[in-house]
Amino acid sequence: MANKKSLIAYYSRKGQNYVGGSIVNLPVGNTEVIAKKIQGLLGSDLFEIDTVKSYPNDYTETTKVAMNEKKGNVRPELTETVDNMDSYDVIYLGYPNWWGTFPMAVCTFLESYDFSGKTIVPFCTHEGSGLGNSEGDIRKLCPNSVVKSGLAILGGTVGRADNEIKNWIQKKKG
């Protein structure tokens, strides 16, 4: 994947989050922290996947909304689009693990573009569930793309994950 144009697209939740067994208030979401670390290593363009309708401030309420969206196969409307998606060869796709996969906003994002022939490299933050079913779910939504093995980082460790990210990036570039 060396010398190919890449985009880091990510969904992240700041504010109330579950980290290390407690509800904490994050000024920057864990997935955004990882996305910016990847950007620092690769110099890739950065795109935040964000929904028109905000989730509740309360973490527990957000988990209920997220579960209902998943059960209903909802596609939340996004605030912005990537105008030049055709110019990217590699998409680093970041998200928190919600209910065993990515938030439904990531479905909206993946269904909004043609990823045929592109490489998708997933990364997620989680509190014990790893990548869950997300890699397989990306393959189902983007059957004509190459989906590489992803990176799962425990949310409470994002601040000290630099070496883990660097090693993973080196493997993906090879």
Order of alpha helices (4+ residues) and beta strands (2+ residues): beta-beta-beta-alpha-beta-alpha-beta-alpha-beta-alpha-beta-beta-alpha
